[in-house]
């Protein structure tokens, strides 16, 4: 009896909090059922949010990043190439290989089995949110990143991302400065 009453009170509390604090997390996209071709091509890194400042440390000295997402020779793989404009140091080229599993929500990053990567819808079709979670290791983190087809997005779009991040408990925010020239993505082996 008491257990049922307790569950009912917790349920009511949850409803009241939802009504008062209208918080909307982004909608997760299942990587296993993703129409990959729709997401191939060029993406610009716009903003990031994390639980703590240290979760965004990787991006602290980066002015801008441009990415190119393509399929691989093996159908269940995605190849992501990036050109990072590191403030005061010029261009840095990177390459990541992601594995897609048909019945999984997330992506696996080659060489980083401890990292969980998830995709979320953004507020427009020309953008996407990527979440990276690494709970083990020397530098654990939980962060989300906003990518867009254009390097110019509206302030409303950025604010929507920031609100969704906050709903996920990610309140430390970073907007890419985009003050320097974008690098050219090079073919990496």
N, C-alpha and C positions, 0 to 999 in steps of 0.2 A: 504494500500500500504506500509506504513512505517513498519507496524507490520510484514508483509510478508518478507520484506527486512531484518528486524532485525533477524527473525527466520532463514533465509537463512545464514546470517553472523555468527550466533551462531553455526549453523550446520557445516559450513565450518571450523570454528575455531576448533570445536571438531574433525573433520577429520584430520586437520593438526597436532593437538596435539597427536592424536593416531599414526600418521605416524612417528613423531619425537620421541615421548616417547612411545616406544613399551612396554606397561605395560599390563601384563596378570594376571588378578585375577583368583583364582581357580574356577572350575566349581562346582556349587551347586548341591548336590544330594537331591532329594525329599525323605524325611523320609517316607512318605506315600507309596512310591513305592519301597522302599529299600528291597533288598534280604537280610534279616537279618541274615540268617544262614551263609552267606558268611563272615560276620563280627564277628561272635562268636569266642571266644577264647582269647588268650593272646595278650596284646598290651603294648608297652613300651612308656612312655611319653618322647619325645625327646627334644622339644623346644616349646617356646611360644612367642607371639608378642602381644603388646597392644598399645593403643593410648598414654598412659601415664605410667610412672613408677608405679604408684599406681594400675594400672589395673593388674599388675603381682605380686603384693605384696604377695598374697597367696602362691606363689611358691618360694619366696625369700630364705627361709631356708630349702628347700627340695633338697636333693641330687639326688634322683631318685624316680620314681613311676612305679609300674607294675599294670596292670589292667587285669581283666577277664570279658568279656562281654558274657552274656547268656540270653536266653529267660526266660520268667516267666510262671507261670501256666496259666495266662491270655495272649492270643496271642498278644494283642496290647501293651505289656509291655516288656521292656528290663531291666535286672538287671546288673549293673556295680559295681563290687567289686574292690577295690584298696588297695594296700599296699604301704604306703609312707615311705620312709626312710628320716626322718627329721634329719638334721645335728645336732649331739650332743644329740639327744633325742631318737633315735631308731625308731622303727616301729610304725606306726599309721595305723589302719585299717579303711576303709570307705566303705559305700555302698550307691549307688544312684539308684533310680528307675525312668526310663524314660517312658513316654507314647507316643505312636505313633498313629497319627490320619490319616486315609486313605487319606484325601484330604488336608493335610497340608505339607508344606515343612519342618517345624521344629519339634523338639521334645519338650515335656513338662517335666520338672523335678518335681517330686513329692515334695510337700511342698514349692516350689519356683515358684509360678505362674507368678511372674514378670520377670523371667529369660527366655530368648529366646535362644534356642540351635539349631544350623544348622550344617549340614555336607557338606564337600567339598571333591572333588577328589584331590589327591596329584599327584606327578609325577610318582609314581610307584603303582602297584596294592597292594603291601604289606605295604601301609601306607594310612593314612586318616587325614584330617584336620577337627577339630571341632571348631566352633565359639560359644562363649557365650557372650550374650549382656544382661546387666541389667541396664536400664536407670533410675530406681527409687531407692529409699532407701538411706541409709547413705553413701554407697560406690559404686556408679555406675561404670560400666566398659564395655569395648568392647575389647575382646581378642580372639585370635585364638591359637590353640594348635596342634602340629604335633605329631601323634602317629604312631608307626611302629611295625611290627611283630617281628623285631629283635632290640635289644638295640644298635646294631652297624649299623649306616647308613653312607653313604658317605658324604663327605663335599659338593659335588655337590647337593645332596639331601637337605641338610640343607640350602644351598645357594638358591636353588629354592624356598623353603618355605619362606625364608626371603624376597625374591623378591616379591612373591605373597602377603605376609603380607604388604609390603611397598605399593604395588598397592592398597591395601584396606585402606590405610591411617594409618596402624599400624606399626610404625617405631621403637618402643622400643622393643628390642629383648632380649630373655633369652634362653640360652642353658643349659639343665640340666647337672650338673657336672658329675654324674655317677661315683663317686670315691669310694663310699661305697658299701657294699654288698646289693643286692636286698633283700627285705623282702619276706616272704611267705604269700600269700593271704590266709586269714582264712575265714571260713564260718561264716557269720554274719546273725543274724535274721532280 
